[in-house]
């Protein structure tokens, strides 16, 4: 089952697509292009704030991606992954607006 979540971040529209334990992200600034966590631009300061033990390490990016993937793969299903993504992105100012499961009618998130 595929679940898509639409977020607003200022004037930008961001989409997170969850299919099993595979997650793709895209934004209105990049057109319709979706990228996995491997293809995203990560902010070093944000990663070091989330994982203080990575501060000053040359492999901070690779380790942060590995930790994200490990956390996602430990989750039971897509719904749990979506809940995690929504709660995590909300902390950074992303406003969840819609959730759509397997192409069915979108549900408004509050």
N, C-alpha and C positions, 0 to 999 in steps of 0.2 A: 504494500500500500504506500502510495506517495502522499505526503502532506506538505503543503506550501503555506508559509506564513509571510504576510506582507507587513512591513514596518515602515513608519515615516521617521526620517531623521532630518529635521529641518525641512528643506525643500526637496530632499532626496527621497526616493522610494527604494527600499531595500527588500529583497526577497530571499528567504531561506527555504530550500527544498530538501526535505528529508525522505530518503528512500531506503528503508532498512537502517543500516548504520552508516550510510553514505549521505553526506551533506554537501550541498552546493549553495553558494551565495552569489548574489548579483545585485546590481543597483542601476538606477535610472541614469546615472552618469556614465555607465559602461554599456548602455544599450541593452540588448537581450543576452549578453554574455554571462554565463554562470561559471564560477570557478570553485574548485574544492578548497579546503583550508590550505593546501599546499601552494595554491596560486594566489592567495591573498597577501596584500601588503600588511605586515604586522608592525605595530608601533612598539619600538623597543622599550620606551618608558612604561607603556601599558602592560607589556609582558612582565617587566621587572616589578611592577606594582602588584600584579597577580601572583607572581612567583619570585619572591625576594631572593631565593637561593640562586637564581640565574643571573643576578646582577654582576656585570663585568665578565661574564663568560662569552667566549667567541661563538659557542654553539647554542646561544639562547633561542634562536628562531627554531631550529630543528627540534630542540628539547620541548619547547612550548607546543609545537605541532604534535609531537609524539604524545604528550600528556593529554592534549585535547582528544586525540584519536582513542587513546586508552580509556578515557572517561566515557566517551560515546559508546565504545564497543562493550562496556560493562553494563550498559542500560538494557532493559528488557525488550522495549519495543519503540516504535516511532513516536507514540504519544509521550512517552517519558523523555525522549530526545527533544521533542518540540517544547515541552514544559521547561526543560533546562535552558534551551536556547532563548526562549522568551524571557525567562527570569534573568538570565545573564545579560542579554542585550538591554533590558530595561534599566539596569544599573548604569549604563553608559548613555542614556538619553534616547534610546530607540523606542518609539511608541508602536506597540503591536496593534494592527488594525483589523486584519482578516486572516482566517485560517481556512484552508480548503483541503478536503481529503479526497484523493483519487478522482479529481475532476468534478466532484459534486458541488452543489451550491456553496458558496463561501459563507462562513460563519463570522459575524462581527465580534471582535474581541474587545473586552472592556478592561 
